[in-house]
Amino acid sequence: MSYPERRSAQSARGGIGQVVTASLIGATIEWYDFFLYGVVAGIVFNKLYFPVSDPLVSTLLAYATFAVGFIARPLGGVIFGHFGDRIGRKSMLVITLMLMGVATFLIGIVPTYAQIGLAAPILLLLLRVVQGIGLGGEWGGAVLMAFEYAPEDKRGFYASIPQIGLSLGLCLASGVVALLSYTLNEEQFLAYGWRVAFLLSVVLVAVGAYIRLNVMETPEFAKVKQANREADIPFVSMIKGYPAEVMAGMGARMVDGVVFNIFAVFAIGYLTQTLKVPRTEALLGVTAAAVVMCATIPFFGWLSDRIGRTQVYAWGAVISGFAAFPAFWVFVSYPDSIRMIWFAIIIPFGILYAAVYGPEAALFSELFSARVRYTGISFVYQFSGIFASGLTPIIATALLQYSGPNNPWLVCGYCALSGLVSAASAIWIGRIHRRRLIQELPGRPARYPQVA
């Protein structure tokens, strides 16, 4: 190994802690901004921005604007993935963080429907689109900074650490709203309390941007730049070179989006509006699950380094998908027992779901070579999120309306089906990896270009 290569390796090892910290903090802020909208969509926006006579219709309209953010995320993934694969990961992460923070702050000052009429939901919708574009570029860059800095035998663990940003962001979002809901009465909370949670974003973004400006580009992408191996149009190269990987990745992503949004978004509205559970108690249950997830996500990332990512992911997909049945049975059977409701949220969401989300970043990153990896994982994660995540609260609300408020079994069946689809897709990914290993044997032409 040459002297410059030794220095680069030493720098990568020495900088992994700083890089992972920067990725985690930035991801936490981004997810806080994004999920804050989801937390208040069914308890605030349906009343202040979509005030129709039918509560079901107003809730569906509020969730529709929540879904728009997911529809915008693939656009952000393609845009920032393109420049991330052409210019570098670091600069895109700073831009996406600022974009997300500004949009969230502005949501906090948008006048209500009663104040400016139809312009209110339109402004809310436009800012939600900007949020989606920002997060669409954020996730891929954050996990890649950790993944590409990490030693190969620890990539599952290190790539899972930025994933904790999801649980921390959700914990902050639901926790801040729960605190405001507890300290303010209903009139105060609807008048200005919820806005405080959005306005806080500007402080978090300033801290995150400062930290991210002080990290270096990943060694793996630096090699791509040095060898002039950047893809001319990363999206085209991804589609032409990795069609099976894209399809398998999107299928594997299904259970992640469905289970997360059933428990973190839909369940809050279901518990508070249908079963009349106090709003603060429901939010605290989700917050507790998010806290537990901070430990279980890196555990399952570590486990994927030991026994294989596809095995952990496939089993996690099936178990977390079917866990909705006992969870909702508890919701319906014990609506007056806060302790039982919290257990029914924490076990499937805080523990079982982490078996999917922990190894997911490394699983998707390993589908693509470094020259198109930012674009590849961003597209897989964000495009599939339209169906897996954005539409889930709407689909679940419609299924519940069809089956009746005390019969949420169609919603549970939807979760279980997503688990089976994702497990099958994870098995497919395992087969793709085995074919790749055969393809890369000495003497065979390499289909998957690697950078020396």
ZALUM-493522 format. One record per residue (C-alpha): residue in three letters; chain; x, y negated, z negated. Coordinates in Angstrom, 2 decimals, decimal comma. Layout:
residues N
  resn  chain     east    north       up
   ala      A        X        Y        Z
...
***
This chain:
residues 452
  resn  chain     east    north       up
   met      A     0,00     0,00     0,00
   ser      A     1,43    -3,38     1,00
   tyr      A     1,98    -6,19    -1,49
   pro      A    -1,03    -8,27    -0,24
   glu      A    -3,22    -5,17    -0,44
   arg      A    -2,07    -4,48    -4,01
   arg      A    -2,80    -8,09    -4,98
   ser      A    -6,25    -7,85    -3,37
   ala      A    -7,04    -4,64    -5,26
   gln      A    -5,84    -6,11    -8,55
   ser      A    -7,93    -9,23    -7,93
   ala      A   -11,00    -7,10    -7,20
   arg      A   -10,58    -5,11   -10,41
   gly      A    -9,93    -8,22   -12,47
   gly      A   -12,83   -10,13   -10,97
   ile      A   -15,54    -7,47   -11,19
   gly      A   -16,76    -8,72   -14,57
   gln      A   -17,07   -12,31   -13,38
   val      A   -18,73   -11,26   -10,13
   val      A   -21,25    -8,99   -11,82
   thr      A   -22,06   -11,70   -14,37
   ala      A   -22,60   -14,28   -11,64
   ser      A   -24,81   -11,86    -9,69
   leu      A   -26,84   -10,97   -12,77
   ile      A   -27,43   -14,55   -13,90
   gly      A   -28,38   -15,73   -10,44
   ala      A   -30,68   -12,76    -9,87
   thr      A   -32,35   -13,36   -13,23
   ile      A   -33,14   -16,95   -12,32
   glu      A   -34,44   -16,00    -8,88
   trp      A   -36,70   -13,28   -10,25
   tyr      A   -37,91   -15,57   -13,03
   asp      A   -38,96   -18,12   -10,42
   phe      A   -40,61   -15,54    -8,19
   phe      A   -42,48   -13,55   -10,84
   leu      A   -43,58   -16,57   -12,77
   tyr      A   -45,98   -17,15    -9,92
   gly      A   -47,29   -13,60   -10,18
   val      A   -47,74   -13,80   -13,95
   val      A   -49,96   -16,89   -13,76
   ala      A   -51,69   -16,10   -10,45
   gly      A   -54,54   -14,13   -12,00
   ile      A   -54,95   -16,26   -15,12
   val      A   -54,33   -19,85   -13,94
   phe      A   -54,23   -20,31   -10,17
   asn      A   -57,53   -18,51    -9,67
   lys      A   -59,16   -21,15   -11,88
   leu      A   -57,31   -24,34   -10,93
   tyr      A   -56,57   -23,85    -7,24
   phe      A   -59,23   -21,41    -6,00
   pro      A   -62,31   -22,33    -8,07
   val      A   -65,08   -20,38    -6,35
   ser      A   -68,26   -19,15    -8,03
   asp      A   -67,26   -15,46    -7,81
   pro      A   -64,33   -14,63   -10,16
   leu      A   -63,40   -11,63    -7,99
   val      A   -63,03   -13,80    -4,89
   ser      A   -60,98   -16,44    -6,70
   thr      A   -58,67   -13,76    -8,09
   leu      A   -58,24   -12,19    -4,66
   leu      A   -57,41   -15,59    -3,19
   ala      A   -54,81   -16,23    -5,89
   tyr      A   -53,25   -12,82    -5,26
   ala      A   -53,28   -13,57    -1,53
   thr      A   -50,93   -16,51    -2,05
   phe      A   -48,84   -14,21    -4,25
   ala      A   -48,64   -11,80    -1,30
   val      A   -47,56   -14,58     1,08
   gly      A   -44,29   -14,79    -0,80
   phe      A   -43,60   -11,17     0,09
   ile      A   -44,48   -11,79     3,72
   ala      A   -41,93   -14,63     3,84
   arg      A   -39,19   -12,56     2,21
   pro      A   -38,20   -10,59     5,36
   leu      A   -37,67   -13,90     7,17
   gly      A   -35,32   -15,01     4,41
   gly      A   -33,62   -11,61     4,49
   val      A   -32,96   -11,85     8,25
   ile      A   -31,82   -15,50     8,14
   phe      A   -29,52   -15,25     5,16
   gly      A   -28,52   -11,69     6,04
   his      A   -27,32   -12,94     9,43
   phe      A   -25,14   -15,66     7,95
   gly      A   -24,12   -13,44     5,04
   asp      A   -22,75   -10,89     7,52
   arg      A   -21,21   -13,60     9,71
   ile      A   -19,90   -16,15     7,18
   gly      A   -19,88   -14,45     3,77
   arg      A   -21,95   -13,38     0,79
   lys      A   -21,00   -16,11    -1,69
   ser      A   -22,16   -19,22     0,19
   met      A   -25,55   -17,71     0,98
   leu      A   -26,12   -16,92    -2,69
   val      A   -25,65   -20,56    -3,70
   ile      A   -28,03   -21,78    -0,98
   thr      A   -30,77   -19,27    -1,83
   leu      A   -30,58   -20,13    -5,52
   met      A   -31,04   -23,84    -4,83
   leu      A   -33,89   -23,19    -2,39
   met      A   -35,75   -21,06    -4,88
   gly      A   -35,26   -23,47    -7,75
   val      A   -36,53   -26,52    -5,90
   ala      A   -39,66   -24,67    -4,71
   thr      A   -40,44   -23,44    -8,23
   phe      A   -40,01   -26,89    -9,74
   leu      A   -42,35   -28,40    -7,14
   ile      A   -45,02   -25,77    -7,87
   gly      A   -44,99   -27,09   -11,43
   ile      A   -46,08   -30,57   -10,27
   val      A   -48,64   -29,69    -7,57
   pro      A   -52,01   -31,33    -8,40
   thr      A   -55,02   -29,05    -8,85
   tyr      A   -57,97   -28,50    -6,53
   ala      A   -60,08   -30,83    -8,66
   gln      A   -57,52   -33,61    -8,12
   ile      A   -56,66   -33,39    -4,40
   gly      A   -59,05   -30,82    -3,00
   leu      A   -57,98   -28,42    -0,24
   ala      A   -54,46   -29,87    -0,14
   ala      A   -53,74   -28,23    -3,51
   pro      A   -53,93   -24,57    -2,42
   ile      A   -52,21   -25,46     0,88
   leu      A   -49,24   -26,99    -0,97
   leu      A   -49,16   -24,01    -3,29
   leu      A   -49,10   -21,70    -0,29
   leu      A   -46,26   -23,58     1,44
   leu      A   -44,10   -23,59    -1,67
   arg      A   -44,76   -19,89    -2,15
   val      A   -43,44   -19,35     1,38
   val      A   -40,25   -21,23     0,48
   gln      A   -39,91   -19,08    -2,64
   gly      A   -40,23   -15,96    -0,52
   ile      A   -37,57   -17,12     1,95
   gly      A   -35,18   -17,89    -0,90
   leu      A   -35,61   -14,55    -2,64
   gly      A   -35,46   -12,76     0,69
   gly      A   -31,85   -13,82     1,04
   glu      A   -30,95   -13,63    -2,64
   trp      A   -31,44    -9,98    -3,50
   gly      A   -29,18    -8,51    -0,83
   gly      A   -26,32   -10,87    -1,54
   ala      A   -26,49   -10,43    -5,31
   val      A   -26,32    -6,64    -5,26
   leu      A   -23,68    -6,61    -2,51
   met      A   -21,34    -8,82    -4,51
   ala      A   -21,37    -6,18    -7,26
   phe      A   -21,47    -3,15    -4,95
   glu      A   -18,58    -4,23    -2,72
   tyr      A   -16,36    -5,24    -5,64
   ala      A   -16,92    -2,01    -7,58
   pro      A   -14,80     1,16    -7,42
   glu      A   -16,46     3,75    -5,18
   asp      A   -17,15     6,17    -8,03
   lys      A   -18,90     3,46   -10,09
   arg      A   -20,89     1,66    -7,44
   gly      A   -24,23     2,96    -8,66
   phe      A   -23,59     1,54   -12,12
   tyr      A   -22,21    -1,84   -11,06
   ala      A   -24,80    -2,38    -8,34
   ser      A   -27,52    -1,66   -10,90
   ile      A   -26,42    -4,53   -13,15
   pro      A   -27,78    -7,30   -10,87
   gln      A   -30,96    -5,21   -10,79
   ile      A   -31,35    -6,02   -14,48
   gly      A   -32,07    -9,54   -13,24
   leu      A   -35,52    -8,29   -12,27
   ser      A   -36,32    -7,19   -15,82
   leu      A   -34,72   -10,25   -17,38
   gly      A   -36,55   -12,53   -14,96
   leu      A   -39,84   -10,79   -15,65
   cys      A   -39,12   -10,88   -19,38
   leu      A   -38,45   -14,61   -19,23
   ala      A   -41,48   -15,30   -17,04
   ser      A   -43,97   -13,29   -19,06
   gly      A   -42,33   -14,26   -22,35
   val      A   -42,40   -17,99   -21,64
   val      A   -46,02   -17,83   -20,51
   ala      A   -46,92   -15,72   -23,56
   leu      A   -45,23   -18,24   -25,87
   leu      A   -47,04   -21,15   -24,27
   ser      A   -50,30   -19,22   -24,35
   tyr      A   -49,81   -18,50   -28,06
   thr      A   -48,85   -22,03   -29,12
   leu      A   -51,44   -23,88   -27,02
   asn      A   -55,19   -23,55   -26,90
   glu      A   -56,93   -22,63   -23,63
   glu      A   -57,56   -26,24   -22,59
   gln      A   -53,97   -27,32   -23,24
   phe      A   -52,54   -24,26   -21,52
   leu      A   -54,56   -24,86   -18,34
   ala      A   -53,98   -28,62   -18,43
   tyr      A   -50,18   -28,64   -18,68
   gly      A   -48,81   -25,63   -20,57
   trp      A   -48,30   -23,36   -17,57
   arg      A   -46,49   -26,16   -15,72
   val      A   -43,73   -26,24   -18,34
   ala      A   -42,68   -22,71   -17,37
   phe      A   -42,16   -23,81   -13,76
   leu      A   -40,37   -27,04   -14,62
   leu      A   -37,83   -25,15   -16,74
   ser      A   -36,49   -23,64   -13,52
   val      A   -34,42   -26,72   -12,70
   val      A   -32,23   -26,18   -15,78
   leu      A   -31,71   -22,50   -15,06
   val      A   -30,79   -23,17   -11,43
   ala      A   -28,14   -25,73   -12,39
   val      A   -26,45   -23,18   -14,66
   gly      A   -26,65   -20,40   -12,07
   ala      A   -25,27   -22,52    -9,23
   tyr      A   -22,27   -23,58   -11,33
   ile      A   -21,40   -19,96   -12,13
   arg      A   -21,78   -18,74    -8,55
   leu      A   -19,57   -21,46    -7,15
   asn      A   -16,67   -19,99    -9,12
   val      A   -16,59   -16,46    -7,67
   met      A   -14,62   -15,18    -4,67
   glu      A   -15,83   -13,41    -1,54
   thr      A   -16,00    -9,59    -1,76
   pro      A   -12,85    -7,67    -0,72
   glu      A   -14,81    -5,39     1,60
   phe      A   -16,31    -8,26     3,59
   ala      A   -12,95   -10,06     3,56
   lys      A   -11,55    -7,04     5,45
   val      A   -14,32    -7,36     8,02
   lys      A   -13,44   -11,03     8,53
   gln      A    -9,74   -10,32     8,70
   ala      A   -10,24    -7,65    11,35
   asn      A   -12,70    -9,86    13,30
   arg      A   -15,26    -7,07    13,07
   glu      A   -18,32    -9,24    12,34
   ala      A   -21,41    -8,26    14,30
   asp      A   -22,40   -10,88    16,89
   ile      A   -26,06   -10,53    15,96
   pro      A   -26,25    -8,38    12,79
   phe      A   -29,99    -7,76    13,07
   val      A   -29,65    -6,33    16,60
   ser      A   -26,66    -4,22    15,56
   met      A   -28,65    -2,90    12,60
   ile      A   -31,69    -1,93    14,67
   lys      A   -29,61    -0,25    17,39
   gly      A   -27,14     1,50    15,11
   tyr      A   -29,25     2,48    12,12
   pro      A   -32,90     3,12    13,09
   ala      A   -33,31     6,22    10,91
   glu      A   -31,66     4,50     7,96
   val      A   -34,04     1,55     8,22
   met      A   -37,14     3,76     8,30
   ala      A   -35,96     6,02     5,47
   gly      A   -35,02     3,03     3,32
   met      A   -38,40     1,36     3,79
   gly      A   -40,18     4,57     2,86
   ala      A   -38,05     4,98    -0,26
   arg      A   -38,86     1,40    -1,29
   met      A   -42,61     2,11    -1,42
   val      A   -42,86     3,34    -5,01
   asp      A   -40,69     0,52    -6,30
   gly      A   -43,05    -2,18    -5,03
   val      A   -46,27    -0,39    -5,90
   val      A   -45,43     0,68    -9,46
   phe      A   -43,81    -2,63   -10,34
   asn      A   -46,74    -4,75    -9,16
   ile      A   -49,36    -2,46   -10,68
   phe      A   -47,83    -2,84   -14,15
   ala      A   -46,30    -6,32   -13,98
   val      A   -49,03    -8,14   -12,05
   phe      A   -52,28    -6,19   -11,62
   ala      A   -52,34    -4,70   -15,11
   ile      A   -52,22    -8,14   -16,75
   gly      A   -55,36    -9,25   -14,96
   tyr      A   -57,05    -5,87   -15,49
   leu      A   -56,36    -5,81   -19,22
   thr      A   -57,33    -9,42   -19,88
   gln      A   -60,29    -9,87   -17,54
   thr      A   -61,83    -6,38   -17,37
   leu      A   -60,95    -4,81   -20,72
   lys      A   -60,86    -8,14   -22,63
   val      A   -57,42    -7,56   -24,14
   pro      A   -55,99   -10,86   -25,47
   arg      A   -53,80   -12,50   -22,82
   thr      A   -50,85   -12,98   -25,17
   glu      A   -50,89    -9,30   -26,19
   ala      A   -50,97    -8,09   -22,58
   leu      A   -48,09   -10,39   -21,63
   leu      A   -46,05    -9,26   -24,63
   gly      A   -46,51    -5,63   -23,58
   val      A   -45,01    -6,39   -20,15
   thr      A   -42,26    -8,41   -21,83
   ala      A   -41,37    -5,49   -24,11
   ala      A   -41,19    -3,13   -21,12
   ala      A   -38,87    -5,58   -19,36
   val      A   -36,58    -5,65   -22,42
   val      A   -36,40    -1,85   -22,47
   met      A   -35,64    -1,88   -18,76
   cys      A   -32,46    -3,88   -19,41
   ala      A   -30,97    -0,69   -20,90
   thr      A   -32,62     1,94   -18,70
   ile      A   -31,75     0,36   -15,32
   pro      A   -27,95     0,59   -15,77
   phe      A   -28,35     4,04   -17,36
   phe      A   -29,99     5,42   -14,24
   gly      A   -27,47     3,57   -12,06
   trp      A   -24,72     5,33   -14,01
   leu      A   -26,55     8,65   -13,76
   ser      A   -26,72     8,29    -9,97
   asp      A   -22,90     8,14    -9,92
   arg      A   -22,80    11,42   -11,79
   ile      A   -25,47    13,62   -10,22
   gly      A   -26,29    11,83    -6,96
   arg      A   -28,44     8,89    -5,98
   thr      A   -31,02    10,72    -3,89
   gln      A   -31,72    13,25    -6,67
   val      A   -32,25    10,57    -9,31
   tyr      A   -34,33     8,44    -6,96
   ala      A   -36,56    11,26    -5,68
   trp      A   -37,43    12,56    -9,15
   gly      A   -37,89     9,04   -10,44
   ala      A   -40,27     8,23    -7,59
   val      A   -42,56    11,20    -8,28
   ile      A   -42,60    10,82   -12,06
   ser      A   -43,11     7,04   -12,12
   gly      A   -45,84     7,25    -9,46
   phe      A   -47,88     9,87   -11,31
   ala      A   -47,31     8,14   -14,68
   ala      A   -50,05     5,67   -13,76
   phe      A   -52,71     8,29   -14,60
   pro      A   -51,93     8,64   -18,33
   ala      A   -51,16     4,92   -18,60
   phe      A   -54,54     3,78   -17,27
   trp      A   -56,31     6,50   -19,24
   val      A   -54,87     4,87   -22,37
   phe      A   -55,96     1,42   -21,15
   val      A   -59,54     2,57   -20,68
   ser      A   -59,73     4,80   -23,77
   tyr      A   -58,03     2,49   -26,29
   pro      A   -58,66    -1,13   -25,20
   asp      A   -58,72    -2,24   -28,85
   ser      A   -55,39    -0,64   -29,78
   ile      A   -52,58    -3,01   -28,85
   arg      A   -49,98    -0,47   -29,94
   met      A   -51,35     2,20   -27,59
   ile      A   -51,57    -0,28   -24,72
   trp      A   -47,97    -1,36   -25,25
   phe      A   -46,80     2,26   -25,21
   ala      A   -48,80     2,83   -22,02
   ile      A   -46,92    -0,06   -20,40
   ile      A   -43,44     0,50   -21,86
   ile      A   -43,04     4,23   -21,11
   pro      A   -43,97     4,27   -17,39
   phe      A   -42,74     0,77   -16,61
   gly      A   -39,81     0,21   -18,95
   ile      A   -38,36     3,73   -18,76
   leu      A   -39,65     5,83   -15,85
   tyr      A   -39,70     3,07   -13,25
   ala      A   -36,02     2,32   -13,98
   ala      A   -35,11     5,75   -12,54
   val      A   -36,06     4,23    -9,18
   tyr      A   -34,86     0,69    -9,57
   gly      A   -31,51     1,56   -11,16
   pro      A   -29,94     3,51    -8,27
   glu      A   -31,86     1,65    -5,54
   ala      A   -29,26    -1,05    -4,75
   ala      A   -26,42     1,43    -4,20
   leu      A   -28,73     3,84    -2,36
   phe      A   -29,66     1,17     0,18
   ser      A   -26,17    -0,35     0,40
   glu      A   -24,68     3,01     1,36
   leu      A   -27,02     3,24     4,34
   phe      A   -25,07     0,60     6,28
   ser      A   -21,49    -0,38     7,10
   ala      A   -20,13    -3,64     5,70
   arg      A   -20,49    -5,55     8,97
   val      A   -24,32    -5,32     8,91
   arg      A   -24,91    -4,41     5,27
   tyr      A   -26,33    -7,76     4,07
   thr      A   -28,83    -7,79     6,93
   gly      A   -29,61    -4,09     6,57
   ile      A   -30,41    -3,91     2,89
   ser      A   -32,21    -7,26     2,93
   phe      A   -34,47    -6,20     5,79
   val      A   -35,20    -2,78     4,32
   tyr      A   -36,00    -4,19     0,89
   gln      A   -37,90    -7,29     1,96
   phe      A   -39,86    -6,07     4,98
   ser      A   -41,13    -3,01     3,16
   gly      A   -42,01    -5,33     0,27
   ile      A   -44,85    -6,83     2,33
   phe      A   -46,77    -3,55     2,09
   ala      A   -45,25    -2,04    -1,03
   ser      A   -45,34    -5,17    -3,20
   gly      A   -47,23    -8,11    -1,75
   leu      A   -50,43    -6,26    -0,90
   thr      A   -50,51    -4,05    -4,00
   pro      A   -52,48    -6,41    -6,31
   ile      A   -55,03    -7,00    -3,54
   ile      A   -55,35    -3,29    -2,72
   ala      A   -55,61    -2,38    -6,41
   thr      A   -58,27    -5,04    -7,02
   ala      A   -60,29    -3,77    -4,06
   leu      A   -59,96    -0,13    -5,18
   leu      A   -61,08    -1,05    -8,68
   gln      A   -64,06    -2,95    -7,33
   tyr      A   -65,05     0,11    -5,29
   ser      A   -64,66     2,67    -8,10
   gly      A   -65,83     0,55   -11,03
   pro      A   -63,98    -1,24   -13,85
   asn      A   -63,78     1,82   -16,11
   asn      A   -62,68     4,19   -13,36
   pro      A   -59,23     3,04   -12,19
   trp      A   -58,30     6,45   -10,82
   leu      A   -58,11     5,31    -7,21
   val      A   -55,51     2,78    -8,33
   cys      A   -53,61     5,61   -10,02
   gly      A   -53,90     7,75    -6,90
   tyr      A   -52,42     4,90    -4,90
   cys      A   -49,41     4,89    -7,25
   ala      A   -49,01     8,65    -7,02
   leu      A   -49,15     8,61    -3,22
   ser      A   -46,44     5,95    -3,12
   gly      A   -44,27     8,16    -5,32
   leu      A   -44,60    11,12    -2,96
   val      A   -43,79     8,98     0,10
   ser      A   -40,70     7,56    -1,58
   ala      A   -39,49    10,94    -2,82
   ala      A   -39,74    12,38     0,70
   ser      A   -37,87     9,35     2,06
   ala      A   -35,12     9,75    -0,53
   ile      A   -34,68    13,37     0,55
   trp      A   -34,46    12,11     4,14
   ile      A   -31,72     9,67     3,09
   gly      A   -29,81    12,59     1,60
   arg      A   -29,95    14,38     4,94
   ile      A   -28,75    11,24     6,72
   his      A   -25,76    11,10     4,38
   arg      A   -24,91    14,74     5,08
   arg      A   -25,09    14,17     8,84
   arg      A   -22,85    11,13     8,41
   leu      A   -20,22    13,17     6,58
   ile      A   -20,22    15,71     9,41
   gln      A   -20,04    12,91    11,98
   glu      A   -16,99    11,41    10,29
   leu      A   -14,96    14,65    10,25
   pro      A   -11,53    14,33    11,95
   gly      A   -11,73    14,63    15,72
   arg      A   -15,37    13,55    15,99
   pro      A   -16,36    10,12    17,38
   ala      A   -17,53     7,86    14,53
   arg      A   -21,08     6,66    14,82
   tyr      A   -20,84     4,68    11,61
   pro      A   -17,99     2,16    12,02
   gln      A   -15,84     1,75     8,94
   val      A   -13,36    -1,02     8,21
   ala      A    -9,90     0,08     7,23
***
